[in-house]
């Protein structure tokens, strides 16, 4: 059996005494895909942002530093585990995250944009609780693509509820609205006249 035939034959059908083809030293595509998936989950939970935005951050850092995407993914994992990789790749990733957060446009007031409908505070609190739980779970299980998908759905729903285009701005707006609602409830007089 030749090397090419080994590559094409499924692993379970190979005879046990047949050697595997020599490794080229390059990472397996599945390993790269898994590393990028973990890094995407980390960035989605850290920034917070959508999966597309997280992948754009990874690609941007790879392009600006000349590093491979899998190396940038390792740097994102290092951010999650609080260890630094040599070559200041983690610093480049941190700068990119900071630039992403500071480059976001300032929100205009609700009345200036004509947005008159606000979500019910109870519904918003429930969804924020779900969003935060998904962020924690994504951090805890970085290899789980289903959790990343659920976080993406929670991010999208939060953006729709708040009328924002970015998850970060939607999260800020939701927290401001909930805080304003709490202040309003505290400022109301309590008693039999109410």
RARAGI-V843630 format. One record per helix or strand of 3 or more residues. SS is the DSSP state (A for helix, B for strand). FROM is the first residue (numbers start at 0). LEN is the number of residues. If there is no record, write none. Layout:
# RARAGI-V843630
ss | from | len
SS | FROM | LEN
SS | FROM | LEN
This chain:
# RARAGI-V843630
ss | from | len
A | 2 | 6
A | 10 | 3
A | 28 | 19
A | 50 | 15
A | 68 | 13
A | 85 | 17
A | 109 | 4
A | 120 | 20
A | 144 | 18
A | 166 | 21
